[in-house]
Amino acid sequence: MPTHRLRLLPFVLLGLAAPAARAAVRLPALVGSHMVLQRDRPVPVWGWAAPGEKVTVTFRGKAYPATPGAGGRWQATLPATPAGGPYALAVQGSNRIELTDILVGDVWLASGQSNMQFKVKDSNVGGYQPTDNADQEIAAANWPKIRVFTVNQAVAYRPQAEAAGSGWQVCSPATVAQFSAVAYFFGRALYQQYQVPMGLLVSSWGGTPAEAWVSAAGLKAFPEFGKTVADFASRPTDLAADQQAFAEQQRTFSQNLAAHDQGYLPGGKTWASPDFDARAWPTMAVPGAWESAPALADYDGVVWFRKEIELTAADAGRDLTLALGPIDDADSTWFNGVKVGGTTGYDQPRTYRVPAALVHPGRNVVAVRVVDTGSGGGLMGPAEALRLTTPGRTLALAGPWQYQPGVAPGLVPKPPVAGGAQNAPTALYNAMIAPLEPMAFKGVIWYQGESNAGRAAQYRTLFPALIADWRAHWGPQLPFLFVQLANFQPAQPQPTESAWAELREAQAGALKLPRTGMATAIDIGNPADIHPHNKQEVGRRLALAARHAAYADNQVVYSGPTYASQAVAGPTIRLKFAQTGAGLQAKGGAPLQGFAVAGADRQFHWATAKLVGNEVVVQSAQVPAPVAVRYDWADSPNGNLYNKEGLPAVPFRTDTWPGTTEGRK
């Protein structure tokens, strides 16, 4: 299932000039005024100066010397300090840097894809807002002891020494709108609980897969990524510079796109003309990304689509409505050779009026010229959105369309990394995680997985490898908390296999690692939106997991019910659970939902379920001899099993049978 599309953001040029060439002492962007330092443990402070230059860091009245090495990098270690502040910090070399308003508390790294990236409020998304009650949250955001640093999005072939970013922002109604919503609500919940300063370092990028966030060493066990990793290591250039050069090539090419487009014919005609002979054109299923065609697998440019439609005499001479759904990125649309509309925006549904004068009985031709500048391109559906409506009927347009690239693939500028550098193995780790070392963290919160849905078998080992990789750099006991995928996509009337359910299971498998915790979000999503808007509850549930895994609070109920065991008794199966808290409940008092059972034939049917104390008994008249149970095993399930603390049961299955989406490994 392709994840929601976030457009490519401008690539950030990292400051890679050799620090040793500068005599003046300087600090990385992460070390600045208003920052939060990790409490109760030694804290590194680092920077650059001339090799051999004497550098002194002064903090709380004491001096800590550091000597730059041959590359100019120096590091001093401050002693473990209890929560408090504000403090000043000075760095003296050939020049002096003075930092102010520094707090000591807990510092959390927040990473992942768009659900971590999305802000409390966004003024640049055409009215779409990622967070419920954003205006009220902003007005109440008087939390000066919460500080946020947002790392600029960047990519790199090799690990970088520095990362640019927003600087440390003090939480207030004037600043909070630009904070990661999940990170902010998580930090707020912990601050309210522990009353110590919270530093949130956000390093995220929408639409990115897990492998992009893992180092080369961390991916050694994954041969499928080996070719890209080796290629990156061998390139002598800088990826950010290569991206900028590509952007210039693409800009020049786009300015002359029409001149390269073979679809514009002499005499003012185009490939949209009804009399143009397109019989030799190949066909593809529409809607869908044109990258499904092998010849267009890495193509970003122009593709023309044509479809012939038979209309009746009753249809002719009457206005029609042509709906094409969203098109990635821009379209120009013709009906019988006359342009009837054009729109720019990958997420904008297209609806165009076809004037009556263009509508003829018999053969009619719809043609759509699509321009795509990156990632997937084409008519992107859903299928029911493609239709032609006459006064008397609706014609479905989904299905085979003829297509032809307007610009030969060889003429289109090629990006330095096909498919988007931000999606490539190691590219984000190198530019957005490696430069954060050696900053001291309390732990990590992670919200990602949508871009790996459909690869659950791989994610079962890839996700633990990511955790182990980061712990190799920040310590084996680094707490790592993550959000399980929320409900998304239309509900199905019958039990079925689900790639999203399998990915959720793969995520939950990482709980076998020590000092991990998971926030289940199966009940707060939106089947029509991959981005849950109730970021407050996501943050709260992450904070509950943090209280257990990072703060050793053994009294807190930090998870919903988790499957423990099953016992088959004739036509019923009795389920036992852990994490029951004060007891199990069917939310709202309604009958339990979301359970399905199967017999030896492996065919699942909906089950009736009832609570018996802290156990659940399930059965189905269609399965007289059940052997397996699944709960909330769907893209958008409707389960209502909770503990009395209001946390939802974690989706599960008791079988180990291969699924139809990819099979278990």
DARA-V251126 format. One record per residue. SS is DSSP state (H for helix, E for strand, C for the rest). OMEGA is omega in whole degrees, 0 to 359 (none if undefined). Layout:
BEGIN
SS_OMEGA / SS_OMEGA
END
This chain:
BEGIN
C_179 / C_181 / C_179 / C_186 / C_168 / C_185 / C_180 / C_178 / C_179 / C_180 / C_185 / C_175 / C_179 / C_179 / C_187 / C_175 / C_185 / C_181 / H_183 / H_182 / H_182 / C_179 / C_184 / C_175 / C_179 / E_184 / E_172 / C_181 / C_182 / C_182 / C_185 / C_177 / C_179 / C_182 / C_172 / E_175 / E_182 / E_182 / C_167 / C_174 / C_177 / C_185 / E_176 / E_170 / E_187 / E_179 / E_183 / E_176 / C_177 / C_179 / C_178 / C_180 / C_178 / E_180 / E_179 / E_175 / E_179 / E_182 / E_179 / C_174 / C_180 / E_183 / E_181 / E_185 / E_176 / E_180 / E_178 / C_175 / C_184 / C_179 / C_178 / C_183 / E_175 / E_178 / E_173 / E_181 / E_177 / E_181 / C_176 / C_185 / C_177 / C_179 / C_180 / E_183 / E_9 / E_179 / E_171 / E_177 / E_180 / E_175 / E_183 / E_170 / C_172 / C_173 / C_183 / E_175 / E_179 / E_178 / E_183 / E_174 / E_178 / E_178 / E_173 / E_182 / E_179 / E_182 / E_181 / E_173 / E_180 / E_186 / E_179 / E_183 / C_196 / H_181 / H_170 / H_183 / H_189 / C_187 / E_173 / C_175 / C_182 / C_181 / C_187 / C_184 / C_174 / C_178 / C_178 / C_179 / C_187 / C_187 / C_175 / C_172 / C_186 / H_183 / H_178 / H_179 / H_180 / H_182 / H_184 / C_189 / C_177 / C_182 / C_186 / C_178 / C_169 / E_182 / E_183 / E_172 / E_179 / E_180 / E_176 / C_178 / C_183 / C_178 / C_180 / C_175 / C_185 / C_180 / C_183 / C_181 / C_186 / C_174 / C_175 / C_180 / E_189 / C_194 / C_181 / C_183 / E_177 / E_183 / C_177 / C_175 / C_181 / C_186 / C_194 / H_182 / H_184 / H_179 / C_166 / E_184 / H_181 / H_180 / H_181 / H_183 / H_174 / H_181 / H_179 / H_180 / H_179 / H_178 / H_179 / H_181 / H_190 / H_177 / C_173 / C_180 / E_180 / E_173 / E_183 / E_180 / E_189 / E_178 / E_189 / E_179 / C_183 / C_173 / C_186 / C_181 / C_184 / H_185 / H_178 / H_184 / H_182 / C_181 / C_177 / C_179 / H_181 / H_181 / H_183 / C_181 / C_184 / C_183 / H_180 / H_178 / H_188 / H_183 / H_180 / H_181 / H_179 / H_179 / H_178 / H_183 / H_184 / H_184 / C_182 / C_185 / C_178 / C_185 / H_179 / H_178 / H_178 / H_178 / H_180 / H_178 / H_177 / H_179 / H_178 / H_178 / H_182 / H_179 / H_178 / H_180 / H_182 / H_180 / H_181 / C_187 / H_183 / H_180 / H_180 / H_189 / C_180 / C_181 / C_174 / E_188 / C_176 / H_178 / H_176 / H_178 / C_179 / E_174 / C_176 / C_184 / C_180 / C_182 / C_176 / C_182 / C_181 / C_185 / C_182 / C_181 / C_173 / E_179 / E_172 / E_178 / E_178 / E_9 / C_179 / C_180 / C_181 / H_177 / H_176 / H_175 / C_184 / H_182 / H_182 / H_187 / C_181 / C_189 / C_170 / C_184 / C_184 / E_173 / E_175 / E_177 / E_178 / E_174 / E_178 / E_185 / E_176 / E_178 / E_182 / C_176 / C_178 / C_178 / C_189 / C_175 / C_180 / C_178 / C_177 / E_173 / E_181 / E_179 / E_185 / E_183 / E_178 / E_180 / E_185 / E_5 / C_186 / E_180 / E_163 / E_189 / E_181 / E_170 / E_184 / C_173 / C_180 / E_182 / E_181 / E_178 / E_177 / E_184 / E_173 / E_180 / C_186 / C_185 / C_183 / C_176 / E_180 / E_173 / E_185 / E_175 / E_176 / E_182 / C_183 / H_184 / H_181 / H_190 / C_183 / C_171 / C_180 / E_187 / E_173 / E_186 / E_170 / E_178 / E_181 / E_174 / E_184 / E_176 / E_178 / C_184 / C_179 / C_181 / C_186 / C_178 / C_176 / E_174 / E_198 / C_169 / C_15 / C_187 / H_183 / H_179 / H_180 / E_184 / E_174 / E_185 / E_174 / C_178 / C_184 / C_184 / C_177 / E_179 / E_177 / E_181 / C_177 / C_181 / E_182 / E_172 / E_171 / E_180 / E_177 / E_175 / E_180 / C_179 / C_180 / C_182 / H_182 / H_181 / H_183 / C_177 / C_181 / C_177 / C_180 / C_177 / C_181 / C_177 / C_181 / C_183 / H_182 / H_179 / H_186 / C_178 / C_176 / C_191 / H_180 / H_174 / H_184 / H_187 / H_190 / H_177 / H_180 / H_182 / H_181 / H_178 / C_16 / C_183 / C_182 / C_181 / C_168 / C_181 / E_184 / E_164 / E_190 / E_177 / E_185 / C_178 / C_180 / H_182 / H_176 / H_177 / C_187 / C_177 / C_185 / H_180 / H_177 / H_183 / H_179 / H_176 / H_182 / H_182 / H_174 / H_178 / H_177 / H_179 / H_180 / H_180 / H_180 / H_177 / H_176 / H_181 / H_184 / H_175 / C_185 / C_181 / C_181 / C_177 / E_183 / E_183 / E_185 / E_181 / E_174 / C_184 / C_178 / C_174 / C_181 / C_180 / C_186 / C_176 / C_180 / C_183 / C_182 / C_176 / C_182 / C_175 / C_184 / C_176 / H_180 / H_177 / H_179 / H_177 / H_176 / H_178 / H_178 / H_177 / H_182 / H_179 / H_180 / H_178 / H_175 / H_178 / C_180 / C_175 / C_173 / E_177 / E_185 / E_172 / E_178 / C_183 / C_188 / C_185 / C_185 / C_178 / C_181 / E_181 / C_182 / C_184 / E_182 / C_182 / C_175 / C_182 / C_179 / C_180 / H_179 / H_182 / H_175 / H_179 / H_180 / H_181 / H_173 / H_179 / H_175 / H_177 / H_178 / H_180 / H_179 / H_190 / H_185 / C_184 / C_175 / C_176 / C_184 / C_179 / C_185 / C_171 / C_191 / C_183 / C_169 / C_180 / C_177 / E_182 / E_179 / E_182 / E_175 / E_175 / E_181 / E_177 / E_181 / C_182 / C_183 / E_171 / E_179 / E_185 / E_174 / E_186 / E_165 / E_179 / C_181 / C_179 / C_179 / C_179 / C_179 / E_175 / E_167 / E_187 / H_179 / H_180 / H_180 / C_174 / C_178 / C_179 / C_173 / C_182 / E_175 / E_179 / E_178 / E_173 / C_181 / C_179 / C_177 / C_177 / C_185 / E_177 / E_178 / E_183 / C_166 / E_184 / E_177 / E_178 / E_172 / E_188 / C_178 / C_176 / E_178 / E_178 / E_183 / E_175 / E_177 / E_178 / C_181 / C_181 / E_184 / C_180 / C_184 / C_177 / C_184 / E_180 / E_169 / E_179 / E_182 / C_181 / C_183 / C_175 / C_180 / C_182 / C_183 / C_182 / C_182 / C_175 / E_182 / E_162 / E_185 / C_173 / C_174 / C_179 / C_186 / E_175 / C_179 / C_178 / C_182 / E_168 / E_178 / C_179 / C_174 / C_182 / C_175 / C_176 / C_179 / C_183 / C_178 / C_181 / C_180 / C_179 / C_none
END
